[in-house]
Amino acid sequence: MKRVAHLIAGMLLGALATLAFAVSSGAMSAQDPVKLSPQYYKVLLENDQVRVLEYRLKSGEKEPTHSHPSNESMEN
């Protein structure tokens, strides 16, 4: 019975450590399309209030999938 409790405790600690690392490394945030597909995106202007991107994709080209999760900091 102690082995099972130790196994469960170890799994929980491992999961928490993995989550903490993912959050601190930015892995849980939106993926930056400029870094993901620099051949398609170009930063034209960027400051603390705005970011303007130029996007060029030729007919028939496809870019890798990326996410656009909501940004709660902009909703405030």
N, C-alpha and C positions, 0 to 999 in steps of 0.2 A: 504494500500500500504506500509506503514511503517513496518507493521508486516512481510510482505513478504521480504522486504529488510533486516530486522533484522534476519530473519530465514536463508536467504542465507548467510549473513555475518557470522552468528554463525556456519553454516555448513562448510564454507570455513576455518574459524579459527580452528575448530575441526579437519578437514582433515590435515591442516598444522601441528598442534600439534602432531597428530598421526604419520605423516611422520617423523617429527623431532625426536620423541621418537624411532621409529623403526630404523632410521639411527644411532642414538647415542648408542642404545643398541646392535647394531650389528645384528639385526634381518634381515637386508637387505643383509648381507654378506653370503657367502657360508656356508653351514652347515658342521661342522667338523665330518667326519665319525667315528673318534676315540671316540668322545663323544656320537654320535648317536648309534653306534654299537660296544661298547668296547669288546664284546665277539668275534668279528671277526677281529678287528684291534689292532695292537700293535705298538707303536712308538719305533723304533730301534735306531734312531739318529735324533736329532733336534737341529739346531742352527739358526743363522740369515740368512743363505744362503740356507740351505737344510733341508728337512724333509723326512726321510725314514720310510716307514710303512711296516709292515708284515701283510698280509691279508690271513686269512684261513677261508674257507667256505666249509663245508662238502657237499657231493653230496645230492641234494634234499633240502638243507637249502636255505632260502631266507632272505635277510636283508631288513630293511625298506628303502623306497625310499629317496634319498637325491639329492641335486643339485650340479652342477659343473659350476657355472657361470664364465665367463672370468675374469681374474685378470689383470686389466689394469696396475697395478703397476709393473708387471713382463714384460710387453710389452715395457717399456721404456728403 
